[in-house]
Amino acid sequence: DADNYATNYADSRLKFSRQGPLVTVMFDATSNITGNFILGNLPEMFRPIISTMKSIPEWITGNHKRCQINTDGNLAIIGAVSGQRYSSNVSFLAKEI
């Protein structure tokens, strides 16, 4: 039995869904800071078993940055550049609920 969940943050930067243990997170946001840009915090049932990281390109320059999702639910772009758009999706196994 796969349970399906879906929800969005009010600012629509993050969208995420879960089917069984598989979570997919999609984000589309423009950084307003240079440094570690926190996109949001995932609810408990959408958090990864282990922290995970993915390389993603900046929308305009194509330079690569890291998207990091920690076990506490924080999702951040590491080393983001102010004014750059970041858009991608990440899938991972979530903690049991």
Secondary structure as GFF3:
##gff-version 3
##sequence-region A 1 97
A	DSSP	beta_strand	4	8	.	.	.	ID=ss1
A	DSSP	beta_strand	14	19	.	.	.	ID=ss2
A	DSSP	beta_strand	22	30	.	.	.	ID=ss3
A	DSSP	beta_strand	35	41	.	.	.	ID=ss4
A	DSSP	three_ten_helix	44	46	.	.	.	ID=ss5
A	DSSP	beta_strand	52	57	.	.	.	ID=ss6
A	DSSP	beta_strand	64	69	.	.	.	ID=ss7
A	DSSP	beta_strand	74	80	.	.	.	ID=ss8
A	DSSP	beta_strand	85	93	.	.	.	ID=ss9
###
